[in-house]
């Protein structure tokens, strides 16, 4: 047991395989998450995870963890109870920076351990943290339900860069894509759509109508059907 860890912290550390894990007190967390049985947690010191140490989670102070808990909790609470119950998420671990190898990442889902690791920022809260939370959550959805490889999607939608390094944040998205990051890989495109359709569905619909983007519309309808199948969750804006 790490210094200052409670018995409850220690249990969570064992279940998540995160050494030194500390739980954020429920008084600091959206009550809806508590009702869903989801606990937020953090580490005070940097840790490397897994047998090879591939994944990195940066340490946070309690104050920083509490600050990150608010937008993360708000994002997760956007999903209906039944959808979250199906997903089986139990822990969301907040990190002051996250990496896969040496590449910075927004987070990593680990379905076998029922956890989602999130990068809430190193020196300040990650911008658009609600959106990032939902993006990473969708990766967990596809991994949980063995829907990450989607042959139907790949057949219908193309034009991906196939390389994170090739994406340029300063460029406008091509037709059929919400933003530059969606152009990297199909699974990133779907995660960006999932996040946007939960956070700002009217904006997505308005963009499709303004640009008459038939490909983006088809992607939204595809995501709506896939989300209904996996989570029982409607995504498409009314009238699209």
Secondary structure, DSSP 8 states (H G I E B T S, - for coil): --TT--HHHHHHHHHHT-TTEEE--GGGS-HHHHHHT-EEEEESS-EEESTT--EEE----HHHHHHHHHHHHHHHTTS-HHHHHHHT--EEEEESSEEETTEE-SEEEEGGGTEEEEE--SSS--TTHHHHHHHHHHHHHHHHTT-SS-HHHHHH-------GGG--TTS---TT-SSTGGGS-HHHHHHHHHHHHHH-HHHHHHHHHHHT-HHHHHHHHHHHHHHHHHHS---S-TT-
